Amino acid sequence: MKIKAVLNRDGGTFKTTDMEAYCESATRAFTAKGHELDCAVVGGDEIVDALQRVADDGGIDAVVAGGGDGTISTAAGIAWKAGLPLGIVPAGTMNLFARSLKLPLDIWKVLDVLADARVADVDIATANGRPFVHQFSAGLHARMVRMRNQMNFASRLGKIRASTSAAFGVMLDPPRFEVMFDIDGDGRSDERPVSAISVSNNPLGNNSLFFADAVNTGRLGVYLADPLEPTGVGALAFDILRGRFKENDAVTASTANHVHLHFPKHRKGAACVLDGELLRMPADVEIKMHAGELKVLVPSAT
């Protein structure tokens, strides 16, 4: 295959990596398996344009993207629309989609796996037409991300510390808001107050990081948390840490192919999170599953 790799040098592990040496290693790994690899290293502010150029220019059989979860989410959306298989180099803090695909999280070891990978069809979802591979969320998670983004951190460890501090801040002042939701377009809308809502690309697994165990079930995971007091947020956090959040009494879990959310008391400054990116939340959100439409490189043994 003729493959183009686009690596975000500002993404997590790549910040402290000799990128010239890394590209040389990547080229050797792919050449050894009979592929032709062209490697480009760009800054975080260039990654979207660089990936889009690769998709628009054509002449390749697959694209490999390297960086954090934001980079991978962007790359997945572009690869999906272009019909190109996507390979992932997990250089971020959480690397959630890479975990779901059972890829090595070591940026050096993953090269040999990708070079010998097979192409698999997996699911991708959209929120108001915008692709995502992990989750849409509002409430607790959005408030935590907003608080974290207001802090200064320049490293992976600093980001983890900022996230921990933000989590404690949210625990002391949990949000409460109204949501109306219609699942699978059955015309029956339910309205309830919540502290959090999350819709994931495939149901989340029993783990503390909120990633799906499989990304080819063809179903969205839908999770609602009842209005919580600080002690309730603490109990939920504890269940999350032990990978048993679905068993929390405040959480309602279900699956769907299509979810419509309406926020009847929508505030202009309300925020949501899509694959880790904080966005202004619209009053209505249409979330759809696109089963089997994203092609990815996965370990040949899986």
Contacts in CASP RR format, 6 or more apart in sequence:
PFRMAT RR
TARGET T0000
AUTHOR 0000-0000-0000
METHOD contacts of the structure
MODEL  1
MKIKAVLNRDGGTFKTTDMEAYCESATRAFTAKGHELDCAVVGGDEIVDA
LQRVADDGGIDAVVAGGGDGTISTAAGIAWKAGLPLGIVPAGTMNLFARS
LKLPLDIWKVLDVLADARVADVDIATANGRPFVHQFSAGLHARMVRMRNQ
MNFASRLGKIRASTSAAFGVMLDPPRFEVMFDIDGDGRSDERPVSAISVS
NNPLGNNSLFFADAVNTGRLGVYLADPLEPTGVGALAFDILRGRFKENDA
VTASTANHVHLHFPKHRKGAACVLDGELLRMPADVEIKMHAGELKVLVPS
AT
1 35 0 8 1.000
1 36 0 8 1.000
1 61 0 8 1.000
1 62 0 8 1.000
2 35 0 8 1.000
2 36 0 8 1.000
2 59 0 8 1.000
2 60 0 8 1.000
2 61 0 8 1.000
2 62 0 8 1.000
3 30 0 8 1.000
3 35 0 8 1.000
3 36 0 8 1.000
3 37 0 8 1.000
3 38 0 8 1.000
3 60 0 8 1.000
3 61 0 8 1.000
3 62 0 8 1.000
3 63 0 8 1.000
3 64 0 8 1.000
4 37 0 8 1.000
4 38 0 8 1.000
4 40 0 8 1.000
4 54 0 8 1.000
4 60 0 8 1.000
4 62 0 8 1.000
4 63 0 8 1.000
4 64 0 8 1.000
5 23 0 8 1.000
5 26 0 8 1.000
5 37 0 8 1.000
5 38 0 8 1.000
5 39 0 8 1.000
5 40 0 8 1.000
5 63 0 8 1.000
5 64 0 8 1.000
5 65 0 8 1.000
5 66 0 8 1.000
5 89 0 8 1.000
6 40 0 8 1.000
6 42 0 8 1.000
6 47 0 8 1.000
6 50 0 8 1.000
6 51 0 8 1.000
6 54 0 8 1.000
6 63 0 8 1.000
6 64 0 8 1.000
6 65 0 8 1.000
6 66 0 8 1.000
6 75 0 8 1.000
7 14 0 8 1.000
7 19 0 8 1.000
7 22 0 8 1.000
7 23 0 8 1.000
7 39 0 8 1.000
7 40 0 8 1.000
7 41 0 8 1.000
7 42 0 8 1.000
7 65 0 8 1.000
7 66 0 8 1.000
7 67 0 8 1.000
7 89 0 8 1.000
7 91 0 8 1.000
8 14 0 8 1.000
8 42 0 8 1.000
8 43 0 8 1.000
8 44 0 8 1.000
8 47 0 8 1.000
8 65 0 8 1.000
8 66 0 8 1.000
8 67 0 8 1.000
8 68 0 8 1.000
8 71 0 8 1.000
8 91 0 8 1.000
9 15 0 8 1.000
9 19 0 8 1.000
9 41 0 8 1.000
9 42 0 8 1.000
9 43 0 8 1.000
9 44 0 8 1.000
10 43 0 8 1.000
10 44 0 8 1.000
11 44 0 8 1.000
11 66 0 8 1.000
11 67 0 8 1.000
11 68 0 8 1.000
11 71 0 8 1.000
11 91 0 8 1.000
11 92 0 8 1.000
12 67 0 8 1.000
12 68 0 8 1.000
12 91 0 8 1.000
12 92 0 8 1.000
12 93 0 8 1.000
12 156 0 8 1.000
13 67 0 8 1.000
13 91 0 8 1.000
13 92 0 8 1.000
13 107 0 8 1.000
13 156 0 8 1.000
14 22 0 8 1.000
14 66 0 8 1.000
14 67 0 8 1.000
14 91 0 8 1.000
14 107 0 8 1.000
15 155 0 8 1.000
17 91 0 8 1.000
17 107 0 8 1.000
19 41 0 8 1.000
22 107 0 8 1.000
22 108 0 8 1.000
23 39 0 8 1.000
23 41 0 8 1.000
25 108 0 8 1.000
25 111 0 8 1.000
26 37 0 8 1.000
26 39 0 8 1.000
26 64 0 8 1.000
26 111 0 8 1.000
27 37 0 8 1.000
27 39 0 8 1.000
29 111 0 8 1.000
29 112 0 8 1.000
29 114 0 8 1.000
29 115 0 8 1.000
30 36 0 8 1.000
30 37 0 8 1.000
30 111 0 8 1.000
30 114 0 8 1.000
30 115 0 8 1.000
31 37 0 8 1.000
32 115 0 8 1.000
33 115 0 8 1.000
33 116 0 8 1.000
35 115 0 8 1.000
37 64 0 8 1.000
40 50 0 8 1.000
42 50 0 8 1.000
44 71 0 8 1.000
47 71 0 8 1.000
47 74 0 8 1.000
48 74 0 8 1.000
48 78 0 8 1.000
51 63 0 8 1.000
51 65 0 8 1.000
51 74 0 8 1.000
51 75 0 8 1.000
51 78 0 8 1.000
52 78 0 8 1.000
54 60 0 8 1.000
54 63 0 8 1.000
55 63 0 8 1.000
55 78 0 8 1.000
55 79 0 8 1.000
55 81 0 8 1.000
55 82 0 8 1.000
55 84 0 8 1.000
56 82 0 8 1.000
60 84 0 8 1.000
61 84 0 8 1.000
61 85 0 8 1.000
62 84 0 8 1.000
62 85 0 8 1.000
62 86 0 8 1.000
62 87 0 8 1.000
62 119 0 8 1.000
62 297 0 8 1.000
63 75 0 8 1.000
63 78 0 8 1.000
63 79 0 8 1.000
63 84 0 8 1.000
63 85 0 8 1.000
63 86 0 8 1.000
63 87 0 8 1.000
64 86 0 8 1.000
64 87 0 8 1.000
64 88 0 8 1.000
64 89 0 8 1.000
64 114 0 8 1.000
64 297 0 8 1.000
65 71 0 8 1.000
65 72 0 8 1.000
65 74 0 8 1.000
65 75 0 8 1.000
65 79 0 8 1.000
65 86 0 8 1.000
65 87 0 8 1.000
65 88 0 8 1.000
65 89 0 8 1.000
66 72 0 8 1.000
66 75 0 8 1.000
66 88 0 8 1.000
66 89 0 8 1.000
66 90 0 8 1.000
66 91 0 8 1.000
67 89 0 8 1.000
67 90 0 8 1.000
67 91 0 8 1.000
67 92 0 8 1.000
68 90 0 8 1.000
68 91 0 8 1.000
68 92 0 8 1.000
68 93 0 8 1.000
68 94 0 8 1.000
68 95 0 8 1.000
69 92 0 8 1.000
69 93 0 8 1.000
69 94 0 8 1.000
69 95 0 8 1.000
69 96 0 8 1.000
69 97 0 8 1.000
69 134 0 8 1.000
69 275 0 8 1.000
69 276 0 8 1.000
70 275 0 8 1.000
70 276 0 8 1.000
70 277 0 8 1.000
71 91 0 8 1.000
72 88 0 8 1.000
72 90 0 8 1.000
72 95 0 8 1.000
72 97 0 8 1.000
72 98 0 8 1.000
72 133 0 8 1.000
73 97 0 8 1.000
73 131 0 8 1.000
73 132 0 8 1.000
73 133 0 8 1.000
73 134 0 8 1.000
73 274 0 8 1.000
73 275 0 8 1.000
73 276 0 8 1.000
73 277 0 8 1.000
75 86 0 8 1.000
75 88 0 8 1.000
76 86 0 8 1.000
76 97 0 8 1.000
76 124 0 8 1.000
76 131 0 8 1.000
76 133 0 8 1.000
76 294 0 8 1.000
76 296 0 8 1.000
77 124 0 8 1.000
77 131 0 8 1.000
77 133 0 8 1.000
77 294 0 8 1.000
79 85 0 8 1.000
79 86 0 8 1.000
79 294 0 8 1.000
79 295 0 8 1.000
80 124 0 8 1.000
80 131 0 8 1.000
80 290 0 8 1.000
80 293 0 8 1.000
80 294 0 8 1.000
81 131 0 8 1.000
83 295 0 8 1.000
84 295 0 8 1.000
85 119 0 8 1.000
85 295 0 8 1.000
85 296 0 8 1.000
85 297 0 8 1.000
86 294 0 8 1.000
86 295 0 8 1.000
86 296 0 8 1.000
86 297 0 8 1.000
87 114 0 8 1.000
87 117 0 8 1.000
87 296 0 8 1.000
87 297 0 8 1.000
88 97 0 8 1.000
88 98 0 8 1.000
88 101 0 8 1.000
88 103 0 8 1.000
88 110 0 8 1.000
88 114 0 8 1.000
88 296 0 8 1.000
88 297 0 8 1.000
89 107 0 8 1.000
89 110 0 8 1.000
89 111 0 8 1.000
89 114 0 8 1.000
90 98 0 8 1.000
90 99 0 8 1.000
90 103 0 8 1.000
90 104 0 8 1.000
90 105 0 8 1.000
90 107 0 8 1.000
90 110 0 8 1.000
91 107 0 8 1.000
92 156 0 8 1.000
93 156 0 8 1.000
93 159 0 8 1.000
93 160 0 8 1.000
94 209 0 8 1.000
94 211 0 8 1.000
95 105 0 8 1.000
96 134 0 8 1.000
96 209 0 8 1.000
96 210 0 8 1.000
96 211 0 8 1.000
97 133 0 8 1.000
97 134 0 8 1.000
97 211 0 8 1.000
97 215 0 8 1.000
98 105 0 8 1.000
98 110 0 8 1.000
99 105 0 8 1.000
99 209 0 8 1.000
99 211 0 8 1.000
100 202 0 8 1.000
100 211 0 8 1.000
100 212 0 8 1.000
100 213 0 8 1.000
100 214 0 8 1.000
100 215 0 8 1.000
101 122 0 8 1.000
101 215 0 8 1.000
101 296 0 8 1.000
101 298 0 8 1.000
102 298 0 8 1.000
102 299 0 8 1.000
102 302 0 8 1.000
103 110 0 8 1.000
103 113 0 8 1.000
103 114 0 8 1.000
103 298 0 8 1.000
103 299 0 8 1.000
104 110 0 8 1.000
104 113 0 8 1.000
113 299 0 8 1.000
114 297 0 8 1.000
116 300 0 8 1.000
117 297 0 8 1.000
117 298 0 8 1.000
117 299 0 8 1.000
117 300 0 8 1.000
118 297 0 8 1.000
118 298 0 8 1.000
118 299 0 8 1.000
118 300 0 8 1.000
119 295 0 8 1.000
119 296 0 8 1.000
119 297 0 8 1.000
119 298 0 8 1.000
120 216 0 8 1.000
120 295 0 8 1.000
120 296 0 8 1.000
120 297 0 8 1.000
120 298 0 8 1.000
120 302 0 8 1.000
121 216 0 8 1.000
121 292 0 8 1.000
121 293 0 8 1.000
121 294 0 8 1.000
121 295 0 8 1.000
122 215 0 8 1.000
122 216 0 8 1.000
122 292 0 8 1.000
122 294 0 8 1.000
122 295 0 8 1.000
122 296 0 8 1.000
123 201 0 8 1.000
123 202 0 8 1.000
123 215 0 8 1.000
123 216 0 8 1.000
123 217 0 8 1.000
123 218 0 8 1.000
123 289 0 8 1.000
123 290 0 8 1.000
123 291 0 8 1.000
123 292 0 8 1.000
123 293 0 8 1.000
123 294 0 8 1.000
124 131 0 8 1.000
124 132 0 8 1.000
124 133 0 8 1.000
124 201 0 8 1.000
124 290 0 8 1.000
124 292 0 8 1.000
124 293 0 8 1.000
124 294 0 8 1.000
125 131 0 8 1.000
125 132 0 8 1.000
125 133 0 8 1.000
125 136 0 8 1.000
125 199 0 8 1.000
125 201 0 8 1.000
125 220 0 8 1.000
125 287 0 8 1.000
125 288 0 8 1.000
125 289 0 8 1.000
125 290 0 8 1.000
126 132 0 8 1.000
126 287 0 8 1.000
126 288 0 8 1.000
126 290 0 8 1.000
127 136 0 8 1.000
127 199 0 8 1.000
127 274 0 8 1.000
127 285 0 8 1.000
127 286 0 8 1.000
127 287 0 8 1.000
128 282 0 8 1.000
128 284 0 8 1.000
128 285 0 8 1.000
128 286 0 8 1.000
129 286 0 8 1.000
129 288 0 8 1.000
130 274 0 8 1.000
132 201 0 8 1.000
132 274 0 8 1.000
132 275 0 8 1.000
133 201 0 8 1.000
133 215 0 8 1.000
133 275 0 8 1.000
133 294 0 8 1.000
134 200 0 8 1.000
134 201 0 8 1.000
134 210 0 8 1.000
134 211 0 8 1.000
134 275 0 8 1.000
134 276 0 8 1.000
135 198 0 8 1.000
135 199 0 8 1.000
135 200 0 8 1.000
135 201 0 8 1.000
135 204 0 8 1.000
135 210 0 8 1.000
135 273 0 8 1.000
135 274 0 8 1.000
135 275 0 8 1.000
136 198 0 8 1.000
136 199 0 8 1.000
136 200 0 8 1.000
136 272 0 8 1.000
136 273 0 8 1.000
136 274 0 8 1.000
136 285 0 8 1.000
136 287 0 8 1.000
137 196 0 8 1.000
137 197 0 8 1.000
137 198 0 8 1.000
137 199 0 8 1.000
137 272 0 8 1.000
137 273 0 8 1.000
138 177 0 8 1.000
138 179 0 8 1.000
138 196 0 8 1.000
138 197 0 8 1.000
138 198 0 8 1.000
138 263 0 8 1.000
138 270 0 8 1.000
138 271 0 8 1.000
138 272 0 8 1.000
138 273 0 8 1.000
138 281 0 8 1.000
139 175 0 8 1.000
139 177 0 8 1.000
139 194 0 8 1.000
139 195 0 8 1.000
139 196 0 8 1.000
139 197 0 8 1.000
139 272 0 8 1.000
140 170 0 8 1.000
140 174 0 8 1.000
140 175 0 8 1.000
140 195 0 8 1.000
140 196 0 8 1.000
140 225 0 8 1.000
140 228 0 8 1.000
140 233 0 8 1.000
141 196 0 8 1.000
141 198 0 8 1.000
141 273 0 8 1.000
142 271 0 8 1.000
142 272 0 8 1.000
142 273 0 8 1.000
142 278 0 8 1.000
142 281 0 8 1.000
143 170 0 8 1.000
143 173 0 8 1.000
143 174 0 8 1.000
143 175 0 8 1.000
143 271 0 8 1.000
144 163 0 8 1.000
144 166 0 8 1.000
144 167 0 8 1.000
144 169 0 8 1.000
144 170 0 8 1.000
145 166 0 8 1.000
145 271 0 8 1.000
145 273 0 8 1.000
145 276 0 8 1.000
145 278 0 8 1.000
146 271 0 8 1.000
146 278 0 8 1.000
147 165 0 8 1.000
147 166 0 8 1.000
147 169 0 8 1.000
147 170 0 8 1.000
148 159 0 8 1.000
148 162 0 8 1.000
148 163 0 8 1.000
148 165 0 8 1.000
148 166 0 8 1.000
149 278 0 8 1.000
151 162 0 8 1.000
151 165 0 8 1.000
151 166 0 8 1.000
152 162 0 8 1.000
153 159 0 8 1.000
153 161 0 8 1.000
153 162 0 8 1.000
167 237 0 8 1.000
170 233 0 8 1.000
171 230 0 8 1.000
171 233 0 8 1.000
171 234 0 8 1.000
171 237 0 8 1.000
172 230 0 8 1.000
173 230 0 8 1.000
174 195 0 8 1.000
174 227 0 8 1.000
174 228 0 8 1.000
174 229 0 8 1.000
174 230 0 8 1.000
174 232 0 8 1.000
174 233 0 8 1.000
175 195 0 8 1.000
175 196 0 8 1.000
176 193 0 8 1.000
176 194 0 8 1.000
176 195 0 8 1.000
176 227 0 8 1.000
177 193 0 8 1.000
177 194 0 8 1.000
177 195 0 8 1.000
177 263 0 8 1.000
177 265 0 8 1.000
177 270 0 8 1.000
178 191 0 8 1.000
178 192 0 8 1.000
178 193 0 8 1.000
178 194 0 8 1.000
178 263 0 8 1.000
178 264 0 8 1.000
178 265 0 8 1.000
179 191 0 8 1.000
179 192 0 8 1.000
179 193 0 8 1.000
179 194 0 8 1.000
179 197 0 8 1.000
179 224 0 8 1.000
179 261 0 8 1.000
179 262 0 8 1.000
179 263 0 8 1.000
180 189 0 8 1.000
180 190 0 8 1.000
180 191 0 8 1.000
180 261 0 8 1.000
180 262 0 8 1.000
180 263 0 8 1.000
180 264 0 8 1.000
181 189 0 8 1.000
181 190 0 8 1.000
181 191 0 8 1.000
181 197 0 8 1.000
181 222 0 8 1.000
181 224 0 8 1.000
181 259 0 8 1.000
181 260 0 8 1.000
181 261 0 8 1.000
181 262 0 8 1.000
182 188 0 8 1.000
182 189 0 8 1.000
182 190 0 8 1.000
182 259 0 8 1.000
182 260 0 8 1.000
183 222 0 8 1.000
183 254 0 8 1.000
183 256 0 8 1.000
183 258 0 8 1.000
183 259 0 8 1.000
184 256 0 8 1.000
184 257 0 8 1.000
184 258 0 8 1.000
184 259 0 8 1.000
185 258 0 8 1.000
185 260 0 8 1.000
189 262 0 8 1.000
191 264 0 8 1.000
192 224 0 8 1.000
192 226 0 8 1.000
193 226 0 8 1.000
193 227 0 8 1.000
194 224 0 8 1.000
194 225 0 8 1.000
194 226 0 8 1.000
194 227 0 8 1.000
195 225 0 8 1.000
195 226 0 8 1.000
195 227 0 8 1.000
195 228 0 8 1.000
195 233 0 8 1.000
195 250 0 8 1.000
196 223 0 8 1.000
196 224 0 8 1.000
196 225 0 8 1.000
197 223 0 8 1.000
197 224 0 8 1.000
197 225 0 8 1.000
197 261 0 8 1.000
198 204 0 8 1.000
198 210 0 8 1.000
198 221 0 8 1.000
198 222 0 8 1.000
198 223 0 8 1.000
199 220 0 8 1.000
199 221 0 8 1.000
199 222 0 8 1.000
199 223 0 8 1.000
199 256 0 8 1.000
199 259 0 8 1.000
199 261 0 8 1.000
199 287 0 8 1.000
200 210 0 8 1.000
200 212 0 8 1.000
200 220 0 8 1.000
200 221 0 8 1.000
200 223 0 8 1.000
201 212 0 8 1.000
201 215 0 8 1.000
201 220 0 8 1.000
201 289 0 8 1.000
202 212 0 8 1.000
202 214 0 8 1.000
202 215 0 8 1.000
202 216 0 8 1.000
202 217 0 8 1.000
202 218 0 8 1.000
202 219 0 8 1.000
202 220 0 8 1.000
202 221 0 8 1.000
203 212 0 8 1.000
203 217 0 8 1.000
203 219 0 8 1.000
203 220 0 8 1.000
203 221 0 8 1.000
203 253 0 8 1.000
203 255 0 8 1.000
204 210 0 8 1.000
204 211 0 8 1.000
204 212 0 8 1.000
204 221 0 8 1.000
204 223 0 8 1.000
204 246 0 8 1.000
205 211 0 8 1.000
205 212 0 8 1.000
205 213 0 8 1.000
206 213 0 8 1.000
206 243 0 8 1.000
206 244 0 8 1.000
206 246 0 8 1.000
207 213 0 8 1.000
207 243 0 8 1.000
208 240 0 8 1.000
208 241 0 8 1.000
208 242 0 8 1.000
208 243 0 8 1.000
210 240 0 8 1.000
216 291 0 8 1.000
216 292 0 8 1.000
217 255 0 8 1.000
218 257 0 8 1.000
218 289 0 8 1.000
218 291 0 8 1.000
218 292 0 8 1.000
219 255 0 8 1.000
219 256 0 8 1.000
219 257 0 8 1.000
219 289 0 8 1.000
220 255 0 8 1.000
220 256 0 8 1.000
220 257 0 8 1.000
220 258 0 8 1.000
220 259 0 8 1.000
220 287 0 8 1.000
220 289 0 8 1.000
221 253 0 8 1.000
221 254 0 8 1.000
221 255 0 8 1.000
221 256 0 8 1.000
222 253 0 8 1.000
222 254 0 8 1.000
222 255 0 8 1.000
222 256 0 8 1.000
222 259 0 8 1.000
223 245 0 8 1.000
223 246 0 8 1.000
223 251 0 8 1.000
223 252 0 8 1.000
223 253 0 8 1.000
224 251 0 8 1.000
224 252 0 8 1.000
225 236 0 8 1.000
225 248 0 8 1.000
225 250 0 8 1.000
225 251 0 8 1.000
225 252 0 8 1.000
226 250 0 8 1.000
226 251 0 8 1.000
226 252 0 8 1.000
228 236 0 8 1.000
228 250 0 8 1.000
232 250 0 8 1.000
235 248 0 8 1.000
235 250 0 8 1.000
236 245 0 8 1.000
236 248 0 8 1.000
236 250 0 8 1.000
236 251 0 8 1.000
239 245 0 8 1.000
239 247 0 8 1.000
239 248 0 8 1.000
245 251 0 8 1.000
246 253 0 8 1.000
256 289 0 8 1.000
257 288 0 8 1.000
257 289 0 8 1.000
257 291 0 8 1.000
258 286 0 8 1.000
258 287 0 8 1.000
258 288 0 8 1.000
258 289 0 8 1.000
259 286 0 8 1.000
259 287 0 8 1.000
260 284 0 8 1.000
260 285 0 8 1.000
260 286 0 8 1.000
260 287 0 8 1.000
261 284 0 8 1.000
261 285 0 8 1.000
261 286 0 8 1.000
261 287 0 8 1.000
262 283 0 8 1.000
262 284 0 8 1.000
263 270 0 8 1.000
263 281 0 8 1.000
263 283 0 8 1.000
263 284 0 8 1.000
266 281 0 8 1.000
266 282 0 8 1.000
266 283 0 8 1.000
269 280 0 8 1.000
269 281 0 8 1.000
270 280 0 8 1.000
270 281 0 8 1.000
271 278 0 8 1.000
271 279 0 8 1.000
271 280 0 8 1.000
271 281 0 8 1.000
272 278 0 8 1.000
272 279 0 8 1.000
272 280 0 8 1.000
272 281 0 8 1.000
272 285 0 8 1.000
273 279 0 8 1.000
END
